[in-house]
Amino acid sequence: MFQSEFILDKRYFQECFDESVKMSQYHKPKYALIAFLVSLGFVAHYLLNQAYLGNFLFILAVIEGVAFYYKRPWWVARQMLSRASGSKVQLTIDDEGIKAENPYRAFSVKWHDIEKVIKTEQGLIIQQQRHNQYISGSVLNQDVYDFIYHKTKK
């Protein structure tokens, strides 16, 4: 059985975002959508003489670009505003699975529910059927990595 504690602080949230977004399908900007909105804006503005609609579509394209550019700070800021921010997390890894608890939230993953474990540069991503969980490598040692890989082999 392994137990550890860590604090949900800004550094942890930034690490979590940076490591998790690489595995996400949303880590690249939607260039096609932005180009489509700009094209529709030009058509509406210049061919249909609908200036309001054209300007609206241009603004949507800009908002989409800004939303991608500020995705990380926006996500980190939302996490920092949550009740759990600054709380201490109790991480337990044993023969049953992985458990993490803080005063506001708890999650538990049984070994048979884990589909895949991905080692990142700074930690582990635990993939389940519906969602992923990130565990920072700063709270794990090599024996725990080996134990997790052993338990999740299928």
HELIX and SHEET records of a PDB file:
HELIX    1   1 LYS A   10  VAL A   21  1                                  12    
HELIX    2   2 TYR A   31  PHE A   42  1                                  12    
HELIX    3   3 VAL A   43  LEU A   47  3                                   5    
HELIX    4   4 ALA A   51  TYR A   69  1                                  19    
HELIX    5   5 LYS A   71  MET A   80  1                                  10    
HELIX    6   6 TRP A  111  ASP A  113  5                                   3    
HELIX    7   7 GLY A  137  VAL A  139  5                                   3    
HELIX    8   8 GLN A  142  THR A  152  1                                  11    
SHEET    1   A 4 PHE A   2  ILE A   7  0                                        
SHEET    2   A 4 LYS A  88  ILE A  93 -1                                        
SHEET    3   A 4 GLY A  97  GLU A 101 -1                                        
SHEET    4   A 4 ALA A 106  LYS A 110 -1                                        
SHEET    1   B 3 LYS A 116  LYS A 119  0                                        
SHEET    2   B 3 GLY A 123  GLN A 127 -1                                        
SHEET    3   B 3 ASN A 132  SER A 136 -1                                        
END                                                                             
